[in-house]
Amino acid sequence: MQMVGLYEWFEKTCMARGEKTALICEDRRLSYSQLLVLSEAMARNLYRIGVHKGTRVALLFKNSVNMLGLYFALLRLGALTSPLNYRESLAELAGLSQCVDTEFLICANSFVHLAQDICSLTGAKLVPESELLSEDGEKTEIFAEDVRAEDLVLNIFTGGTTGVPKAASHSNIGLLYQIKSCFEIESPVTESDVFLNYAPMFHIGGFTAAMQTICSGGTFVISRVFEPEQLLAFIAREGVTQMSLIPPSLCTELLKCENLNVEDLSSIRMVRMSGGACTVGNIQKVFELFPNAKAFVGYGMSERAVNMVNIIDRTHPVKAINGNISVGRPGAYNRCKLVDKDGEEITEPGQVGEVYGRGPCTMVGYYGRDDSFDEEGWFATGDLMFFDGDGYYYFVDRKKDMIKSGGENVYSNVVEQILNSHPSVADSAVVGIPDERLGEMVAAAVVLKSGAAKVTAQDLADYCAMKGAGFKKARRIVFVKELPHSKMGKIDRHAVRELICGKQ
């Protein structure tokens, strides 16, 4: 079997694993044979209604067995699939659908009314999932089309804050390399693993978790949302061995669960942490929760231009500089470099620069745009990092989040680490706000720990000055009950900035 993409890998695994459990979702269980039958039936129904190679299809689903079956059915046909974030508003969903020239919108039955409104605005044809589960009495034959390695098969929308939607377009061969790279790391997912995932499969993280688990022949446990008590019950009942923790700060929520028994969590051997800053404290909490687990700290993106992995074992010190945990070294099939403000490559450890990446895992480009790469084919990530003498990289900040205060570069992530180290602080978000004298002033929104000793804004400002350089001091601090987050689950710094300025 010539392998030009993930579908061939999936089909080969299903035939080899047969009756082994492939998926668990609530009270539903599918073997590999059943998953293959499901995806083939969906592919026939899709083909019958006009979905062929190159057809542009959008999906509107929460995590489910049928959503995963649809991914494989669409890969089988060579369609271009664009999963949508159901949390977006109607106007946003219509805009995303139009951004990728959607021809068919396939939705979960629970989203039919919303999907009808989207289609009325975009002209796309609506297909409820029930239509794809119906019996095809004629057993429509799928006429094999020339699905090629370079064909575009997946659009993943990025979490940018520019207001302009961007979809990272991936080819068959690019996705194949992405999943291959997952098996080149220490302690990859294997056929004996049970992987618990609640990360949405319309994002690259949830999609990748599903694909690598199924391709490995393991068992994939699908959870729709992050419910701490439910997740802990899943782990104990199913003997879960690997799980995602996105963002890493959610380990605190798990520790708050009543009737927590770490012995019930002893099956976990790997906790994969991404989607936000990971602190030494987060790692310690993971080791406290899961007595036999290693921690997987990584860096990645929807564009897949750079992927890094750092596996942390409790028997060795955490590799960190000034409290900043390394996100690892570049993974297989990835090349990366750091570039300074003058466009020159950085070759010395400790110097901060923007990360550029390229390689076979990288997207083909943003859908409908021709400005995704520089003249040499490098993708500028917009992220700032430095590396140490051993080649390990450390995330510093988003380039756009760097604060220029009084002529000095201040990294929001560094100030947040200082604030979060205060015994009364639970979390913080640091931004720059306009200042007549400094250009930008360092400002912070702070969430205090429940029951912690009372502190004032001046107390925290003095703490910043004591722990870091004077120009890094947060000069304006407001206290909030919770930090605003984007629909992608990340800190919404624009909302933080508005919140702080609104309280002046």
GUDOVO-410677 format. One line per field, with one value per residue (C-alpha): x, y, z; residue number from 1. Coordinates in steps of 0.02 Angstrom, whole numbers. Example, Ala and Ser with C-alpha at 12.3 -4.5 7.8 and 13.67 -1.06 7.14 Angstrom:
2
east	[615|684]
north	[-225|-53]
up	[390|357]
seq	[1|2]
***
This chain:
504
east	[0|77|61|28|-64|-142|-288|-179|-96|-266|-335|-183|-194|-379|-354|-212|-298|-470|-574|-460|-546|-501|-619|-709|-831|-949|-1040|-993|-850|-788|-662|-541|-648|-803|-713|-659|-837|-903|-781|-810|-999|-979|-862|-992|-1130|-1018|-968|-1152|-1199|-1053|-904|-751|-567|-535|-712|-706|-795|-817|-857|-957|-940|-895|-775|-862|-840|-928|-815|-662|-744|-780|-598|-547|-692|-641|-458|-513|-597|-459|-577|-511|-578|-595|-653|-740|-737|-919|-888|-879|-1027|-1137|-1052|-879|-925|-995|-836|-725|-830|-815|-629|-601|-734|-841|-951|-1024|-1052|-1068|-1133|-1178|-1366|-1362|-1294|-1419|-1507|-1342|-1277|-1434|-1402|-1220|-1271|-1401|-1260|-1129|-1223|-1141|-1243|-1293|-1266|-1322|-1224|-1382|-1380|-1207|-1259|-1406|-1394|-1342|-1454|-1363|-1192|-1122|-952|-815|-720|-539|-471|-288|-261|-84|38|40|-150|-220|-329|-341|-363|-332|-383|-252|-280|-216|-284|-272|-457|-421|-455|-312|-318|-158|-172|-92|-59|-71|117|132|8|96|262|179|115|277|370|262|344|521|515|553|405|288|110|110|-20|-28|-74|-244|-243|-369|-406|-524|-433|-551|-516|-547|-377|-211|-175|-333|-322|-141|-179|-316|-215|-58|-157|-260|-110|-12|-150|-186|-353|-417|-534|-636|-699|-801|-747|-628|-727|-600|-704|-755|-576|-511|-649|-602|-421|-464|-596|-504|-324|-273|-86|-66|-166|-161|-162|-201|-163|-40|-119|-270|-171|-225|-408|-373|-292|-450|-558|-642|-606|-442|-341|-173|-165|-311|-201|-50|-80|-32|144|145|57|71|71|51|-59|14|160|219|301|408|258|147|274|280|90|87|212|107|-51|22|149|218|209|335|292|292|323|315|298|200|79|-61|63|178|335|421|389|489|479|556|520|540|578|557|727|817|813|693|792|748|831|763|607|581|562|640|517|648|741|672|584|610|584|593|726|726|833|828|835|878|794|914|869|1033|1037|1082|1218|1263|1168|1065|1020|835|770|617|594|590|549|530|525|409|287|256|92|86|35|-115|-267|-288|-129|44|138|159|348|503|603|700|546|560|404|417|324|310|377|534|653|833|934|1063|1232|1151|1034|878|757|663|506|513|360|255|344|187|172|346|333|448|460|581|687|701|627|513|444|271|306|455|355|213|336|391|213|157|299|222|137|-29|-42|-137|-114|-73|-70|52|30|97|-18|16|121|175|345|394|305|231|202|210|38|-39|-206|-186|-292|-259|-266|-420|-381|-206|-131|-195|-78|-92|-43|106|160|165|251|387|400|429|565|648|646|690|764|678|615|522|418|230|186|-1|-87|-272|-351|-479|-576|-522|-419|-506|-472|-496|-604|-441|-418|-269|-252|-340|-212|-317|-458|-332|-268|-445|-486|-335|-361|-545|-504|-391]
north	[0|164|289|466|524|479|382|240|230|229|93|-17|2|-38|-198|-250|-211|-278|-297|-199|-46|109|240|271|416|416|249|217|104|65|-65|-28|-131|-33|134|85|32|197|303|204|223|410|421|333|452|602|544|516|696|769|777|725|763|948|986|1118|1055|1140|1045|1108|980|956|812|651|481|543|695|583|462|610|664|494|489|658|608|453|563|694|836|995|997|1154|1120|1270|1325|1306|1433|1575|1690|1668|1814|1744|1569|1637|1738|1586|1481|1612|1631|1453|1456|1322|1221|1098|1127|964|986|886|864|980|1122|1110|1275|1370|1286|1335|1518|1502|1427|1563|1690|1595|1492|1330|1170|1102|918|858|711|604|611|530|392|333|167|182|51|60|41|185|143|271|291|312|480|522|581|649|683|870|891|1008|912|1014|1196|1240|1414|1506|1594|1762|1925|2032|2018|1940|1752|1645|1460|1359|1241|1068|939|749|730|870|786|621|696|782|617|526|657|611|439|509|575|494|391|409|345|156|21|-14|166|233|419|536|695|840|966|1014|917|1073|1134|1058|991|886|832|774|681|584|545|486|376|292|271|191|64|132|176|355|416|566|692|840|964|985|921|879|749|665|659|581|451|414|386|266|169|152|138|294|301|468|630|811|955|1112|1239|1175|1283|1165|1045|1159|1121|934|952|1036|883|802|618|635|475|479|289|290|393|280|215|383|378|540|708|818|1003|1142|1290|1409|1446|1296|1335|1233|1239|1159|1018|988|979|852|744|763|708|568|462|371|508|604|778|821|1007|1067|1207|1199|1294|1274|1310|1168|1262|1226|1088|1062|934|922|764|797|653|676|595|741|928|1028|1117|1300|1472|1605|1500|1481|1297|1242|1195|1074|1049|1052|890|773|849|1027|1159|1320|1473|1632|1800|1966|2135|2167|2005|1918|1739|1720|1592|1629|1556|1672|1800|1829|1823|1779|1596|1550|1375|1265|1081|948|965|1148|1207|1243|1421|1519|1482|1608|1703|1706|1800|1658|1634|1738|1725|1574|1480|1517|1549|1689|1628|1794|1708|1760|1631|1600|1439|1377|1295|1123|1179|1185|1326|1438|1533|1717|1804|1840|1973|2080|2066|2135|2301|2446|2546|2691|2620|2448|2284|2208|2032|2009|1825|1871|1995|1869|1740|1865|1911|1729|1684|1796|1687|1783|1780|1643|1710|1868|1943|2082|2207|2375|2527|2700|2816|2993|2981|2798|2766|2609|2570|2393|2351|2194|2114|2002|1863|1834|1663|1629|1653|1721|1863|2032|2129|2298|2351|2442|2284|2190|2333|2334|2145|2161|2291|2179|2023|2102|2255|2420|2443|2276|2336|2331|2513|2490|2339|2301|2154|2045|1888|1801|1838|1857|1717|1703|1569|1474|1466|1584|1747|1885|2024|2148|2123|2135|2300|2368|2307|2395|2557|2556|2556|2707]
up	[0|-56|85|21|177|343|273|211|382|467|353|377|568|570|470|584|750|707|865|980|1056|956|1030|1194|1209|1357|1346|1164|1114|939|886|745|628|676|656|480|436|504|406|246|263|289|138|26|83|59|-115|-160|-118|-216|-100|-202|-211|-181|-120|17|173|342|502|652|793|973|1007|959|878|721|707|706|584|470|470|403|278|207|200|105|-26|-34|15|95|274|380|560|641|822|877|1017|890|855|702|613|653|595|432|407|437|320|183|216|153|15|98|-20|108|294|392|569|723|740|893|784|641|677|693|535|440|485|430|263|234|248|148|19|77|69|240|281|456|525|526|335|336|454|350|260|78|0|-165|-82|-182|-253|-226|-386|-336|-387|-402|-222|-218|-78|-114|-114|19|142|304|353|536|591|691|856|796|867|710|675|504|501|436|395|393|244|260|127|134|146|274|391|365|419|567|636|593|696|847|849|844|1022|1189|1254|1104|1101|1073|1040|1227|1271|1321|1279|1363|1266|1299|1188|1046|888|782|846|792|968|981|799|820|983|894|739|827|947|810|695|837|869|1043|1122|1112|1250|1194|1320|1260|1393|1540|1691|1829|1922|1759|1694|1854|1844|1662|1713|1854|1754|1588|1650|1553|1519|1429|1434|1380|1504|1405|1475|1608|1744|1744|1855|1998|1960|1967|2137|2204|2168|2316|2347|2253|2268|2179|2181|2059|1943|1948|1770|1694|1623|1524|1545|1390|1434|1306|1260|1389|1501|1601|1767|1885|2002|1868|1847|2035|2041|1899|1992|2150|2057|1952|2047|1893|1762|1661|1600|1416|1391|1212|1088|928|817|692|553|614|557|723|848|1008|1147|1321|1423|1609|1727|1914|1944|1859|1894|1787|1650|1681|1674|1791|1816|1628|1583|1419|1283|1216|1055|877|834|688|515|586|557|654|682|786|699|782|749|605|518|563|625|809|843|1025|1174|1282|1148|1118|940|837|794|609|550|397|350|278|424|386|312|126|170|232|126|-14|28|-48|89|215|197|164|3|68|125|312|416|546|700|792|949|1042|1115|1163|1172|1296|1269|1251|1112|1220|1180|1302|1259|1308|1236|1084|982|980|1169|1203|1295|1250|1411|1426|1285|1369|1306|1437|1409|1482|1518|1629|1733|1749|1818|1950|1999|2002|2120|2254|2386|2372|2182|2090|1913|1816|1642|1596|1453|1398|1408|1334|1442|1396|1481|1452|1287|1364|1547|1617|1686|1757|1797|1950|2023|2208|2293|2396|2581|2547|2647|2589|2475|2390|2216|2291|2381|2216|2125|2259|2245|2057|2086|2215|2105|1938|1856|1895|1717|1731|1877|1850|1879|1867|1944|1952|2045|1955|1998|1838|1684|1515|1392|1204|1125|1098|1287|1290|1387|1289|1309|1212|1339|1482|1413|1398|1573|1649|1553|1596|1782|1775]
seq	[1|2|3|4|5|6|7|8|9|10|11|12|13|14|15|16|17|18|19|20|21|22|23|24|25|26|27|28|29|30|31|32|33|34|35|36|37|38|39|40|41|42|43|44|45|46|47|48|49|50|51|52|53|54|55|56|57|58|59|60|61|62|63|64|65|66|67|68|69|70|71|72|73|74|75|76|77|78|79|80|81|82|83|84|85|86|87|88|89|90|91|92|93|94|95|96|97|98|99|100|101|102|103|104|105|106|107|108|109|110|111|112|113|114|115|116|117|118|119|120|121|122|123|124|125|126|127|128|129|130|131|132|133|134|135|136|137|138|139|140|141|142|143|144|145|146|147|148|149|150|151|152|153|154|155|156|157|158|159|160|161|162|163|164|165|166|167|168|169|170|171|172|173|174|175|176|177|178|179|180|181|182|183|184|185|186|187|188|189|190|191|192|193|194|195|196|197|198|199|200|201|202|203|204|205|206|207|208|209|210|211|212|213|214|215|216|217|218|219|220|221|222|223|224|225|226|227|228|229|230|231|232|233|234|235|236|237|238|239|240|241|242|243|244|245|246|247|248|249|250|251|252|253|254|255|256|257|258|259|260|261|262|263|264|265|266|267|268|269|270|271|272|273|274|275|276|277|278|279|280|281|282|283|284|285|286|287|288|289|290|291|292|293|294|295|296|297|298|299|300|301|302|303|304|305|306|307|308|309|310|311|312|313|314|315|316|317|318|319|320|321|322|323|324|325|326|327|328|329|330|331|332|333|334|335|336|337|338|339|340|341|342|343|344|345|346|347|348|349|350|351|352|353|354|355|356|357|358|359|360|361|362|363|364|365|366|367|368|369|370|371|372|373|374|375|376|377|378|379|380|381|382|383|384|385|386|387|388|389|390|391|392|393|394|395|396|397|398|399|400|401|402|403|404|405|406|407|408|409|410|411|412|413|414|415|416|417|418|419|420|421|422|423|424|425|426|427|428|429|430|431|432|433|434|435|436|437|438|439|440|441|442|443|444|445|446|447|448|449|450|451|452|453|454|455|456|457|458|459|460|461|462|463|464|465|466|467|468|469|470|471|472|473|474|475|476|477|478|479|480|481|482|483|484|485|486|487|488|489|490|491|492|493|494|495|496|497|498|499|500|501|502|503|504]
***
